[in-house]
């Protein structure tokens, strides 16, 4: 009985991911916009860091390594729906989530699966663009083994970010407005998550904060690997944060659903 339970539970999620992937692929205009936006940001930040580095490494990163870092950190974030926290909060505020509670599969898992499917085509577009930009402007990757580790790390980064954004949006079950949460969340990913710059560049105290929070799993980890630092333990750190974030999101949604049932949607 148990042997058949897990596949039965995973099947709806796999179908949801597949449908979302096809929907995203059909949105060619959206994919083109993602590619253009990603290219503009990556080219600008890459040029900025190469100019800042000059001929000397910055916090242990060469100019080429910083280019690969930026290409990867931007791919990990631009491929996602940046306003997801706000949108989740709006669905909670308006009561749109009430219908989703009637499904046999949890609302949280379906929502994460949907966003994962939507993000995967955008991630592929960003990765292809990033490879072209990095190779053209900075040469080949600093380390092929480290770059190989960056592939699963990117997927873990996407999952960590998606689960965390849903958890952050769940605050709307109580305060009815997640816009301020979305604003703060984005800034945390930008800075202590290592999206804009490596954690090693930050002041010591802020770097320590970044390493102690789940935000580093969302941009810094895959970017650190792609920049030539073969540190497999980062995958373990990401997996740890994914479990912690998932447990937190499940608890928040469970409490939020109970609140809806008591006070009404």
N, C-alpha and C positions, 0 to 999 in steps of 0.2 A: 504493500500500500504506500509506504513512505517512498519507495523507489520511484513511483509514478507521480508523486505529489509535486516534487520540485520541477520536472519538465512541464507539468500542467500549469504551474504558476508562472513559469518563465515564458511560456508560449505567447500569451497576450502581450507581454512586454516586447518580445522579439518582433511580433507583428506590428506593434506600435512604432518601434524604431524603424522598421522597413517602410511603413507608410510615410513617416515623417521624412525619411531620406528621399523618397521619390518626390514628395511635395517640394522639398528644398531644391532638388535637381531641376524640377520643372520651372522654378523661379529663376530664369536665366538673368533677368535684370538685376535681381538681388545678389546673385553670385558675382556678376560683373561689377556691381558697386562695391561689394566686399573686397574683390581683387584690387580695384583701383584705390580704395581707401587704405587697404593694407600696404600696397606698394608705396603710396605717398608717405605714410607714417614711417615705414621701415627705412625708406631711402633717406628721409630727413633725419631721423634719429641716428641711423648708421653713420651718415656723414658728420653729424655733430660729434659723435663719440670718437670717430677716427681723427677729427681735427683736434679734439681735446687730448687724445692720447699722443698724437704726434709720433715720435719715434720711441717713446718710452712707455712701458706698461702702466696701466692704471689699476691699482689694487690687485696686481697679479694678472690682469687681462691685457693682452696685446690689442692693437687696433683691429686686427682680423678677428680675434676672439670676441671682441665687443660687437662686431657686426653680426656674427653668428648668434650671439646672445640676444640682441635686439630682434633679429629675424624670428627667433623661436619664442621669445616672451610675447611678442605682438601676435603671433599665430595662435598662442594659447588663449588669448583674451579677445581678439577681434573676431574670431570665429563664433563667439557666443553672442547671444542677445544681451546687449549692454543694459537694457532697461528691464530685465527680467524680474528683478526684485520689486520694482514699482508695479509691474503688470500683475505679479502674483498678489501683491497687496491690494490692487484694485479689484481683482476677482473676488478676494475675500471680503472686501468692504461692500461690494455691491450684492454679495450673496450668490454670485455665479458658481461658486464651488459647491453649492448645496446639491446641484444635480449630479456632480461627480461623486458624491458620497454614496449614491445608489449603485455604483458599479461594484462588481464582485472583487475587483482588484483595487488595491489602495490608491487613493487619489495622488499621493506623493509619488509612488512608483510610476504611474502612468504619465504624470507631468514630467518627471525627470527623463523617462524614456523618450517622450515626444521631443523634448528640447535636445536630447542627445542626437536623435535622428536628424533634426534640423541643423545641428551644428557640424556634423561629420562632413557633409559636402563642402561647407565653408572652410573647415579645417584643411581638407585636402587642397583646396584652391590656395589657401594661405601658405601651406607647406611648399607647394610647387613654386609659387611666386617667391617665397623666401629663399629657396635653394638657388633660383636664378639670380636673385639680387645679391645674395651673399657670395656666390661663386664669381659673379661678374665684378663686384666691387672690392672683394677682399680675398678672393682665391678659395681654394678648397678648404674643407673643414679642418680645424686644428687636430682633430683625432677622430678617425673613423669608428673605432670601438665606442667612444663616448657618444658619437652621433647616433649609433645604433641604439644605445640605451635611452636616448632622448625620445625615440618613437613611442615606446610604451609609457614613458614619463608624460608625454603630451596627452595621451588618452586619460591617464590618471589625473592630470591637471584639469582637464575638461570636466571629468566626473566630480572632482572635489569642488570645483567652482559652481557647477550646476546644483549640487546638493546644498552647498552653503547658501547660494542665492535663494533657493526655496525656503531654507530655514530662516533666512533674514526676512523674507517676505511674509512668513507666517506670523510675524509680530502684529500684522493687521488684524488678526483674530481678537486682539486686545485693544490696540490703539486706533484701529480703523484707517490708518494712513501710513504707508511704508515709504513715502517719498524721501523723508529725511534719512531713513535707514539706507535706502538705495544710494543716496549721495555719500554718506559716510563709508558704506561698503566699497564703493568704487575707489575712493581715495586710499583706503587700506590696501587694496589690490595694487594700485598704482605704485605706492611707496614701499610699504613693508612687505608687499607681495613680490617685489622685485620686477615689476613689469617695465618700469621706466629706466631703472638702473640696478646693477648688481647690489646685493646686500652688503658686500664688502666695501662699497663706496660710502655707505652711510656712517654717521657717527657711531662709535662703539655701542652706546646705550640703545640707540634705535635699531642697530643691526641685531643686537641680542633679542630685542622685542620681536623683530621680524622672524628670526629663527625659531622663536618659541610659539608662534601662532600658525594656524593652518593656511594663512595667506601665502606663505612661501611655497606651499605645495601647488599653487595655482599658476605661477609664472616662473619664479626663480628656479625651481628644481629642473624642469626641462631645459631652460635656457642655460643654466650652469653646465649641464651635461653637453649640450650642443656646442658650447664655447670651448670644448676641449678637455674638460675636467671629468675624467672617468671615475665617478664616485657612485657605485651601484647602491650604496646605502640610501641614497636619496629616493629610490623607488620604494624602499621599505618605509621611509618617513611619509611618503605620499599615501601609501596603503594604510598606514596607521591613522592618518588624518581623515582619510575617506571613511573608515569605520567609525571614528569618533563623530564626524559630521553627520553621517547617516543615522547614527543612534540619536543624536540631538534633534535632527529634523523629524525623525519618526515620533519622538516624544512630543515635540512642539505641535505637530499636526494632530497627533492623538488627542492632546489637551484641547487644541483648537476645535476639533470636530465635536468633542464632548460639550464645549462651550456653545457651539452652534445649536446642538440638540436641546440644550437647556434654555438659552435665551432667544433662540430663533435666528435664522440667517438674515 
